[in-house]
Every structure is written in structure tokens, then in C-alpha cells.
């Protein structure tokens, strides 16, 4: 699961970087004035920033969902562990009581 997220992150980063380089190259080689080119570069930069913000918000939402899922599973495991512990304590108490009864019975037999 971690590899999948890492692969996607690397792909997305490469995609953004390639788009940025391609866009800047196209703008610099286009036959237009410097002012128009700078305006287009600024516009593309803003578009990329907006896309990056959306991607960051998506990543943050996914991370929060994963954290919530981990928290839920941890609480579930704690409840299950508590039940198992309580059952073990109950069985131990029963075994101690049976041992006491057996020891008392052995004492009574030995004294008779």
C-alpha cells in the first residue's frame, strides 16, 4: 500500500514538473512580446499553484481518513484485548478456586 502511494506521488510530481517545464518552454519560444510572455508565465504559475493546492487538499483528506481508520482499528483492538484479558482473569480465578478446593479436600483426606 505504501509503494502505491509513493509511486503516485512520484508520478504526480513528475507530471507537474514536466507540465511546468513544457509550458515555460512553449511560452519562451512563442513569437510574442516579453510582457505577454511574462503574463502567460504568471497565469500558468497561478494555475499550477491552484492545482497543487487542490492536490494537497486531496492528500490531506486521504491522510486524515487513514488516521481515522487507524484510530478506529486501534480502539477495536483495545476492546478485544480487554475482553480477552478479562476472560483470562476469570479462568485464572476459577483455576485458583478449584486448586484451593482440591487442596482442602486433600487436607481433609490426609487428616482422616
PyMOL commands that set and color helices and strands:
alter all, ss='L'
color gray80, all
select helices_A, chain A and resi 2-29+34-111
alter helices_A, ss='H'
color red, helices_A
deselect
rebuild
show_as cartoon
